């Protein structure tokens, strides 16, 4: 199903008109079983943030990245259910890269203060993607590389992204449309990204693992995340 919105007819209430179209797309998404998975990720991260808050020193960049995640995942959830799939996947790549970046700096400069780490961040901002992943001491690098590559398919301009626009009639219409394949791909990539981020957090603060093991609800919620569950089971 595609919803068409004509820019010329939006008038003064253009913002409400666009949000209204997103709301109608939401009706198609919320009947999918993956829809509830997105909400569960928010709950899992929120639960983990509660424990992270009580254990992280506030001089760690990763602490601040983790604190941002409930807000970022809320926006991500909106993008997916509003059928803004490429935008949601680009947001996923940003979240993943920012967490890996913070992990790398915290591990390389464990005794530095937060302002010093921000200066380091300025120096390494161009170290992204594969170079950044390889620079860390993380395990499972092959899987993290694969995830980053899959997310990057929706970041760079390509003929695949331009062809649908060229094929349409040249009008001022704005198209919104639920797409089953893209919805499932976006939610699957969300799960893999959340799994990798949880894996990174527990690598950095592995004293959280006993907390997870003692919390049956939290442990059960993490059982479907392959990388994370593998790490928990190995220690």
TORGU-929957 format. One line per field, with one value per residue: residue number from 1; x, y, z of N, C-alpha, C in turn. Coordinates in steps of 0.1 Angstrom, whole numbers, m for minus. Each point is the difference from the previous one (the first is absolute). Layout:
nr = (NUM,...)
n_xx = (X,...)
n_yy = (Y,...)
n_zz = (Z,...)
ca_xx = (X,...)
ca_yy = (Y,...)
ca_zz = (Z,...)
c_xx = (X,...)
c_yy = (Y,...)
c_zz = (Z,...)
***
This chain:
nr = (1,2,3,4,5,6,7,8,9,10,11,12,13,14,15,16,17,18,19,20,21,22,23,24,25,26,27,28,29,30,31,32,33,34,35,36,37,38,39,40,41,42,43,44,45,46,47,48,49,50,51,52,53,54,55,56,57,58,59,60,61,62,63,64,65,66,67,68,69,70,71,72,73,74,75,76,77,78,79,80,81,82,83,84,85,86,87,88,89,90,91,92,93,94,95,96,97,98,99,100,101,102,103,104,105,106,107,108,109,110,111,112,113,114,115,116,117,118,119,120,121,122,123,124,125,126,127,128,129,130,131,132,133,134,135,136,137,138,139,140,141,142,143,144,145,146,147,148,149,150,151,152,153,154,155,156,157,158,159,160,161,162,163,164,165,166,167,168,169,170,171,172,173,174,175,176,177,178,179,180,181,182,183,184,185,186,187,188,189,190,191,192,193,194,195,196,197,198,199,200,201,202,203,204,205,206,207,208,209,210,211,212,213,214,215,216,217,218,219,220,221,222,223,224,225,226,227,228,229,230,231,232,233,234,235)
n_xx = (8,m3,4,m8,10,m9,12,m6,m6,12,2,m6,m8,11,4,m12,0,12,m2,m11,8,9,m10,m4,13,m1,m12,8,8,m10,m5,13,4,8,m13,m5,8,m4,m12,2,6,m10,m8,7,2,m13,m3,8,m5,m11,5,1,m11,m2,6,m4,13,m2,12,m9,6,3,2,6,7,2,2,6,2,m6,6,11,m2,m5,10,9,m6,m1,13,1,m7,7,6,8,1,3,m8,m8,3,m1,m11,m3,5,m6,m10,1,3,m9,m7,4,m3,m11,m4,4,m5,m10,1,3,m10,2,12,m3,0,m12,6,9,m9,m6,12,1,m12,3,10,m10,m7,11,3,m5,m12,5,5,m12,m7,9,m1,m12,m2,m10,m7,m2,12,1,m7,8,10,m5,m3,12,4,m8,4,12,m6,m5,13,6,1,m10,2,2,6,6,1,m5,8,9,m3,m1,m12,4,m3,m8,m5,m3,8,m10,8,m9,12,m6,6,m2,m13,0,6,m8,m10,3,3,m11,m5,6,m5,m12,0,5,m9,m9,4,1,m12,m4,6,m5,m12,9,2,m6,8,6,m1,4,10,1,m2,m9,m7,11,4,m12,m1,12,m8,m8,10,4,6,m11,m9,8,1,m13,m2,9,m7)
n_yy = (m12,10,9,8,8,9,4,2,m12,1,12,8,m10,4,4,4,5,3,5,6,2,5,6,2,3,7,2,1,8,5,m5,5,m13,5,5,m11,m6,9,m1,m13,4,8,m10,m8,10,3,m13,m2,11,m6,m12,4,6,m11,m3,8,2,12,m6,m9,1,m12,5,11,m8,m8,11,2,m13,1,12,m5,m10,10,8,m9,m3,13,1,m11,4,11,m12,6,m10,6,9,m11,m5,12,1,m12,4,12,m6,m10,9,7,m12,m5,12,1,m12,3,12,m5,m9,9,7,m11,7,2,14,3,11,m7,m8,11,3,m11,1,12,m6,m9,12,0,m6,m5,m6,m6,12,6,m9,1,13,m6,m4,4,m10,m10,4,m12,m3,7,m4,m13,2,5,m10,m8,6,m1,m10,5,1,m7,11,m5,m7,m10,10,3,m13,m3,10,m5,m12,7,3,10,m1,8,m12,m3,m10,m5,m10,m8,m5,m12,m1,13,m1,m12,6,11,m8,m8,11,4,m13,m1,12,m2,m12,6,9,m10,m7,12,3,m13,2,12,m4,m10,9,5,m10,0,13,m2,m8,10,6,m9,11,7,m11,m2,13,m4,m10,9,6,m4,11,6,m9,0,13,1,m9,8,9)
n_zz = (0,m9,9,m7,2,m4,m2,m12,4,5,m5,9,m1,m6,12,4,m12,1,12,m5,m10,9,6,m13,m3,11,m6,m10,7,7,m11,m3,1,m10,m1,7,m9,m8,5,m2,m12,m1,4,m9,m9,2,1,m11,m5,6,m5,m12,3,6,m12,m10,m1,4,0,m2,m12,2,12,m6,m8,10,7,m12,2,12,0,m4,8,8,m4,2,11,2,m3,7,11,m2,m2,9,m8,m12,5,3,m11,m6,7,m4,m12,1,5,m9,m10,5,2,m12,m5,7,m4,m12,1,6,m9,m9,6,7,1,m13,2,3,5,6,4,2,5,7,4,2,6,4,m2,m7,11,m11,1,m11,m2,3,m7,m10,3,2,13,m6,6,m7,m4,m4,11,7,m7,0,12,2,m7,7,11,m5,m3,11,1,m10,m8,m6,m12,10,7,m12,m4,13,3,m8,5,11,m2,m8,13,7,m4,13,m1,7,4,7,4,m2,m12,m2,4,m6,m10,1,3,m10,m7,4,m1,m12,m2,5,m6,m11,2,3,m10,m5,5,m2,m11,0,4,0,9,m12,m4,12,m2,m13,4,9,m12,4,3,5,7,3,3,5,3,m7,7,m12,m5,5,m4,m11,1,3,m10,m6,8)
ca_xx = (m8,7,m7,5,m3,4,6,m7,m13,2,m4,6,0,8,6,m11,m3,11,m1,m12,3,8,m9,m7,10,1,m10,5,12,m2,m6,10,6,12,m3,2,14,6,m3,8,14,m1,m1,12,10,m4,3,15,4,m2,11,12,0,5,14,9,5,m5,11,0,m9,m10,m11,m9,m7,m11,m10,m7,m6,m15,m6,4,m9,m14,m1,1,m13,m9,4,m4,m15,m4,4,12,9,14,3,2,13,11,1,6,15,5,m1,10,13,3,3,13,10,1,7,14,7,0,10,13,4,m8,1,m2,m13,m10,4,11,m5,m6,11,4,m11,3,12,m2,m13,1,2,m14,m2,9,12,m3,m3,13,8,m5,4,m13,m1,m11,2,m5,m15,m2,3,m12,m11,3,m1,m14,m6,6,m7,m10,6,6,m9,2,m10,m12,m9,m5,m8,m14,m4,0,m11,m13,m4,7,m10,4,m5,9,m5,3,m6,5,6,2,15,9,m4,6,14,3,m1,11,12,m1,3,14,7,m2,8,14,2,0,13,10,m2,4,14,7,m4,m4,m6,m14,m5,m7,m13,m10,m3,m8,m13,m6,m7,9,7,m9,m2,12,3,m1,10,10,13,m1,m2,12,10,m5,2,15,7)
ca_yy = (12,12,12,10,13,11,11,12,1,m2,12,3,m12,m10,m9,m9,m8,m10,m9,m8,m11,m10,m7,m10,m11,m8,m10,m12,m5,m5,m14,m10,m5,7,13,m1,m2,14,5,m8,5,12,m5,m6,10,8,m8,0,14,2,m6,8,13,m3,m6,6,13,10,5,m9,4,m11,3,10,m6,m9,9,5,m10,0,11,m3,m11,5,6,m11,m7,9,m1,m13,m2,10,m4,7,m11,3,10,m7,m8,9,3,m12,0,11,m5,m10,5,9,m8,m5,11,3,m12,0,10,m4,m11,5,11,m3,9,14,6,1,11,m5,m10,7,5,m12,m2,10,m5,m13,0,m5,m14,m5,m13,m12,4,2,m13,m7,7,m4,m13,m8,m12,m1,11,m4,2,15,5,m3,9,13,0,m1,13,10,m1,10,13,7,2,m11,0,m7,10,11,m5,2,14,2,m8,7,12,12,9,4,m10,m6,m14,m8,m13,m12,m11,m11,m4,10,0,m12,2,10,m5,m10,8,6,m10,m3,11,0,m11,4,10,m6,m7,10,5,m10,m1,12,m1,m14,m2,1,m13,m6,7,m6,m14,m1,6,m9,7,6,m11,m6,10,1,m13,m1,8,m10,4,4,m12,m8,6,m3,m15,m4,5)
ca_zz = (0,0,2,m8,6,m9,8,m3,7,15,6,13,8,m7,10,5,m11,m1,12,m3,m10,7,9,m8,m3,13,1,m7,7,14,0,m3,13,3,6,14,2,1,14,10,1,9,14,4,1,11,12,1,4,14,7,m5,7,13,0,m9,4,m11,m8,m11,m12,m3,10,m5,m12,5,5,m12,m8,0,m9,m13,m4,m2,m13,m9,m1,m8,m14,m6,m2,m10,m13,m4,2,m1,10,13,m1,1,14,7,m2,8,14,1,m1,12,11,m2,2,15,6,m3,8,14,2,m3,10,11,11,m4,4,m12,m9,m7,m10,m11,m9,m8,m10,m11,m8,m7,m6,m13,1,1,m7,2,7,14,6,2,10,13,4,0,m7,m10,m9,m13,1,1,m13,m8,4,m5,m15,m4,3,m9,m13,0,4,m11,m11,m10,m10,5,7,m9,m10,2,m2,m15,m6,3,m7,6,7,13,10,9,1,12,m2,7,m9,9,0,6,14,6,m1,10,13,2,2,13,10,m1,5,15,5,0,10,13,0,2,14,9,m2,7,14,1,13,m1,m4,12,2,m10,4,12,m3,m9,m10,m9,m7,m9,m11,m8,m5,m14,m6,m1,5,14,7,m1,10,14,3,0,13)
c_xx = (9,m9,7,m4,6,5,m7,m12,1,m4,7,2,9,6,m10,m3,10,m1,m12,3,9,m9,m7,9,2,m10,4,11,m4,m6,11,6,13,m2,3,15,7,m3,8,14,1,0,13,11,m3,4,15,5,m1,12,13,2,6,14,10,6,m4,11,1,m10,m11,m12,m10,m7,m11,m11,m9,m9,m15,m6,3,m9,m14,m1,1,m13,m10,3,m4,m15,m6,4,12,12,15,5,3,13,12,2,6,15,6,1,12,14,3,3,14,11,2,8,15,7,0,10,14,5,m9,0,m2,m14,m9,4,12,m5,m8,10,5,m11,2,11,m3,m13,0,2,m14,0,10,13,m2,m3,13,9,m4,6,m13,2,m11,1,m7,m15,m3,3,m12,m12,2,m1,m15,m7,4,m7,m11,5,4,m9,3,m12,m13,m9,m6,m10,m15,m5,m1,m12,m14,m3,6,m11,6,m5,11,m6,4,m6,6,5,4,15,8,m3,8,15,5,m1,11,13,0,4,15,9,m1,9,15,3,0,13,11,0,5,15,7,m2,m4,m4,m15,m6,m5,m13,m10,m4,m9,m14,m7,m7,9,8,m9,m2,12,3,m1,10,13,13,0,m1,12,10,m4,3,14,7,m7)
c_yy = (12,12,12,14,11,12,13,2,m1,13,2,m12,m11,m10,m10,m10,m12,m10,m9,m12,m10,m8,m11,m11,m9,m11,m13,m7,m7,m14,m10,m4,7,14,0,m1,14,5,m8,5,13,m3,m6,10,9,m7,m1,13,2,m6,7,13,m2,m5,8,13,10,5,m9,5,m10,2,10,m6,m9,8,6,m10,m1,10,m4,m12,4,6,m11,m8,8,m1,m13,m1,11,m4,8,m10,4,10,m7,m8,9,5,m11,0,10,m5,m10,6,9,m8,m7,10,3,m12,1,11,m3,m11,5,10,m2,10,15,5,2,11,m5,m10,7,6,m12,m3,9,m5,m12,0,m6,m15,m7,m14,m11,4,1,m14,m8,5,m4,m14,m9,m14,0,11,m3,3,15,6,m2,9,14,1,0,14,11,m1,11,14,8,0,m11,1,m7,9,10,m5,1,14,3,m6,7,12,12,9,4,m9,m5,m14,m6,m14,m11,m10,m11,m4,9,1,m11,2,10,m5,m11,7,7,m10,m3,12,1,m11,4,11,m5,m8,9,5,m10,m4,10,m1,m14,m3,1,m14,m7,6,m5,m14,m1,6,m8,6,6,m11,m6,9,0,m14,m2,8,m9,4,3,m13,m9,6,m3,m14,m3,4,m6)
c_zz = (0,2,m7,6,m10,7,m3,9,15,7,13,9,m6,9,4,m12,m2,12,m2,m9,7,9,m7,m3,13,1,m7,7,13,0,m2,13,4,6,15,4,2,14,10,1,8,14,5,2,13,13,2,4,15,8,m4,8,14,1,m8,7,m11,m8,m13,m11,m2,9,m7,m13,5,5,m11,m6,1,m9,m14,m5,m1,m14,m11,m2,m8,m15,m7,m2,m9,m14,m6,3,m2,10,13,m1,1,15,8,m2,9,15,2,0,12,12,m1,2,15,7,m3,8,14,3,m2,10,13,12,m3,4,m13,m10,m9,m11,m11,m9,m9,m11,m12,m9,m8,m7,m14,0,2,m7,4,8,15,7,2,11,14,3,1,m7,m11,m10,m14,m1,1,m14,m9,3,m5,m15,m4,3,m10,m14,m2,3,m12,m12,m11,m10,5,7,m8,m10,3,m2,m14,m7,2,m9,7,5,13,11,8,3,14,m3,8,m10,9,1,7,15,8,0,11,14,3,2,14,11,0,6,15,6,1,10,14,2,3,14,10,m1,8,15,3,15,1,m3,12,3,m9,4,12,m2,m11,m11,m11,m8,m11,m13,m9,m7,m15,m8,m1,6,15,9,0,10,14,4,1,13,12)
***
